[in-house]
């Protein structure tokens, strides 16, 4: 049997995960299939490459030798495929900018700005509820950049070759509830005011289910939590059937209310990711402008921002950000993070309330300046 790149990729996955089961899951194959493939590879090279122990798989000296030669080949082949896909994306009028994103109200304004700034480039959009799936697509060259969120306490799996830049270090997640819900009268909603409500959460959104269940558990609440996509959840919210977590940029509709949760117990970090730092920087400013435009159009979020003693970070850290975990919060102090509704999967078209005045929101420089009214083109 001749060794192929797929065989080398399988060996690298086994070494990286330390487990045949985890490697098979990462490669998208059944474990028996991977075990058979490993035996055939070992027969082809004439020796055992991994020792199987109760704690997992470890490379043998022969395995370490082969992995040392295999990793550069796998990386070079990935780079070759990525470069070829990028070349194939060229169009006669210019280039395609392949953008991936979880749901966000910043997207329309971002796309509009990109078209104005780069008239020879046509941005195309690939939506996915899973940030990890989008990161994989960027690493594989299927996307140029991706705008993703990382739920607090559930670090994303960042491929080593990717570069990222933080848009918001911690975006609080709000709650969406029926407009006539008693808790809608609160400016910020205490969790115990929702103790008797059914919650709906999209478990396919990376980290979302765990974050909501953790927050409810820490509050000593045990409501019924239902599985469902956020488009369905938002429809049921309007009828009072459920409550759900919500992106703070969501605009309220006449039949729904969007409110901060007291103490901001759930949060997400918003990041822009690409295969190189220049690719990130080239589109970051337009994304930031679109995001804060959407924030200004959300009355609840604008109030929340105005109430903060300092604006949240809006620029990159010096280096690519490490994963973060929930911070311990002293009694009486504000924590900070929350998942999202019309979750980071599907967002129904929110209804703008033209009669609501915009609050003053911190500017990127930290000063407080009045935000302009929404532009007449209907960007949300």
Secondary structure, 3 states (H helix, E strand, C coil): CCCCHHHHHHHHHHHHHCCHHHHHHHHCCCHHHHHHHHHHHHHHHCCCCEEEECCEEEECHHHHHHHHHHHHHHHHHHHHHHHHHHHHCEECCEEEEEEEECCCCCHHHHHHHHHHHCCCEEEEEEECCCHHHHHHHHHCCCCCEEEEEEECCCCCCCCCCCEEEEEEEEEEEEEEEECCCHHHHCCEECHHHHCCCCEEECCCCCCHHHHHHHHHHHCCCCCCEEECCHHHHHHHHHCCCCEEEEECCCCCCCCEEEEEECCCCCEEEEEEEECCHHHHHHHHHHHHHHHHHHHHCCHHHHHHHHHCCCCCCCCCCCCCCCCCCCCCCCCCCCCCCCCCCCCCCCCCCCCCCCCCCCCCEECCCCCEECCCCCCCCCCC
